[in-house]
Every structure is written in structure tokens, then in C-alpha cells.
Amino acid sequence: MEYGISTFADVMPDPHTGRTISQAERIRQVVDDIVLADKLGVDFYGVGEHHRREFAASSPAIVLAAAAGNTKHITLGSTVTVLSTSDPIRVYQDFATIDAISNGRAELLVGRGAFTESFPLFGFDLNQYDLLFDERLELLLKARDNEFVTWRGKTRSPIDNLGVYPRTEKPLNISMALGGSRSTVIKAAKLGLPVVLAMLGGNIVDFCNYAKLYRAVAQESGHDSDKLKFSVHAHGFVLNNSKETADTFFPYIQYYRNHLLGERGFPPYTRSDFDYARSSGQGLFVGGPEEVADKIMLLINHLNIDRFIIQMPLATMPHDIVKEAISVYATKVIPLVKEKIKAGTI
């Protein structure tokens, strides 16, 4: 069992002061957070790709490379790389380079992304949404597995027996993001790719079907499902006291959800919505160490996960509070979960 943290390097106004930090400052904060998480023994840190003003990490690979030389143990990954609008050869080269700098600690999580702003930005046709991802995933896996690549497709120029460098010392770890689509679960399982399930609300136990489907299809496809990593990525925040955590975090998640989901027609996010979402058994991991640890145990016992990744913060919180949350997660939540696993309790 592994424990991780992720971020999109959010850059949004502080709901208390109205102040917005620069994107450059936020990127520097993320590098500092990765170094802190490494010192505290967190297993994984992920940086996600976006291309809009609210998020600074349009190039997770560069942020991760900046942290690679200043860390020793932590695995460094994307959460996610929007493969549909990226060149898979360049993506492989970037992460192979991070892998070299970090001495084998790079991971690549690929997906379609929750937003589509990268399609017009880079000149791709949204009508080819599925085809772009499928072809680029095929080419990426060829580059991972073969020094010399030959490939033909409809969305990119062909490659005829060309070398792709640098090579990694062991095969690059590539996983696939799941957003709740059964077809995506089946695709990843048939390919034998590890997966990361985005749990952005709902009842935790209800997600069991995704894990069961993934493992069943993987086994039917000739893969050893016991050896395929199944991770869960969820929103959350943790401080020492449950009420303090909730009261501190609510204005930020409220701004985040109202701003980003409001443009999609969602109703305003209320305190009662928040309190229900973080209640026992629900998929928002916000509370004191014991509450968050108990929810992680639900994932372990019902989905048999191999890694839990908490996305924190949402919106742009004061950096000293974020660092405190990372410390509480590393020094209190993770040891609590390990104790519960050892004791066999929920």
C-alpha cells in the first residue's frame, strides 16, 4: 500500500482576501511541497496538466524535473498528462528524462483530461476525441517497449523504424486514468495497464464495481490482475482537528466548485453539500487524521487498492496551511492507516 499527494497547481483568488498569487509563485510552492513530502516519507507526488488561468502546471514534466534533483525517495508522476493533445514520442522522452534525473522514480499517468481547452490550443479536433487518445496511447506504448518505432495512424505522421531516446533503465511506469466510463475501464484492463480511478464524490463502496470489472477483464485478457496496481485519486484535506479542517477548507472548495462547475451549470455548492460529502462513507476525504484514515481503510477493504492519492489543496490556500496539511497527512494519517492494516480493522 502506497500513499500519495497530487495537485493541479491551482491559482485562484483567496476567498478571504481576494488576493491571487502569480502562477510562477504557485509553481515554486509545488516544488517546495514535493521536497517536503519526500522528507516526510510520502510515497508519491503527482502534478496534473491543465491549460487555463486557474492552474499553473501546463507542463507537469518540467515541474517534476525541477523536483527530481532535490528529492531522494518519492515517486514523481503526472496526474494526468492529457495524451490526446500531446505528442506521445515527446511525452515518452520527457518522462524518460525525469526517470534518469530521479534514478528511476518517474511515472506517467495518461488520460483524456477533465477539460478540453488543450484541443483548440494545440489545434486538435474534438470530433476525434476518442481516436486521438487511442492512437497516441498505442504509439506511446510502442515507444516504451521498443527502441526503434514503426507506426501508422490517422492523426499523426507515420514513423518508419526511428529510434526514440533516451531509453529508461527499466520500462517506464505508465498508468491510465479512469473517470467513471466502463469502456475506459475495459480498455485499460485489456491492455494490462495499471489504473488510477478519480473518485470525485459519491459513496465510496459504490466504486467497487469499477475495481471488480477491471480485475475481471484483465484476468480474462491474460494479465495477472493481482500484479496490476489499482489506485484511487480523491479530493481531500486534513489537519489535526476535524472541525478546524472543515471550517478552514470549506471556503476554498466552495470557490473551486462554484467557479469551475458553475460554468457547467451546476448549482451553488453549500455548506450542507460539503458536510454530507465529507460524512462517513462519502468520497470527500476531509477531516481529522482518524476520519481520513478510516475512509482510506474503506478503499482498501472494498476496492483492494494499492495506492491512495489525495488531491490537496483545492483552489489556492495559504502555503503555510498547505504545508501543515502535508505534514499531518504524512505523520499522522499514513501511520494510522498502517496500524489499522496491521490490526485488520476498519
C-alpha positions, 0 to 999 in steps of 0.5 A: 500500500502506497500513499500519495499527494497530487495537485493541479497547481491551482491559482485562484483568488483567496476567498478571504482576501481576494488576493491571487498569487502569480502562477510562477509563485504557485509553481515554486510552492509545488516544488517546495511541497514535493521536497517536503513530502519526500522528507516526510516519507510520502510515497508519491507526488503527482502534478496534473496538466491543465491549460487555463488561468486557474492552474499553473502546471501546463507542463507537469514534466518540467515541474517534476524535473525541477523536483527530481534533483532535490528529492531522494525517495518519492515517486514523481508522476503526472496526474494526468498528462492529457495524451490526446493533445500531446505528442506521445514520442515527446511525452515518452522522452520527457518522462524518460528524462525525469526517470534518469534525473530521479534514478528511476522514480518517474511515472506517467499517468495518461488520460483524456483530461477533465477539460478540453481547452488543450484541443483548440490550443494545440489545434486538435479536433474534438470530433476525434476525441476518442481516436486521438487518445487511442492512437497516441496511447498505442504509439506511446506504448510502442515507444516504451517497449521498443527502441526503434518505432514503426507506426501508422495512424490517422492523426499523426505522421507515420514513423518508419523504424526511428529510434526514440531516446533516451531509453529508461533503465527499466520500462517506464511506469505508465498508468491510465486514468479512469473517470467513471466510463466502463469502456475506459475501464475495459480498455485499460484492463485489456491492455494490462495497464495499471489504473488510477480511478478519480473518485470525485464524490459519491459513496465510496463502496459504490466504486467497487464495481469499477475495481471488480470489472477491471480485475475481471477483464484483465484476468480474462485478457491474460494479465495477472490482475493481482500484479496490476496496481489499482489506485484511487485519486480523491479530493481531500484535506486534513489537519489535526482537528476535524472541525478546524479542517472543515471550517478552514477548507470549506471556503476554498472548495466552495470557490473551486466548485462554484467557479469551475462547475458553475460554468457547467451549470451546476448549482451553488455548492453549500455548506450542507453539500460539503458536510454530507460529502465529507460524512462517513462513507462519502468520497470527500476525504476531509477531516481529522487524521482518524476520519481520513484514515478510516475512509482510506481503510474503506478503499482498501477493504472494498476496492483492494487498492494499492495506492491512495492519492489525495488531491490537496489543496483545492483552489489556492490556500495559504502555503503555510496551511498547505504545508501543515496539511502535508505534514499531518497527512504524512505523520499522522494519517499514513501511520494510522492507516498502517496500524489499522492494516496491521490490526485488520480493522476498519 
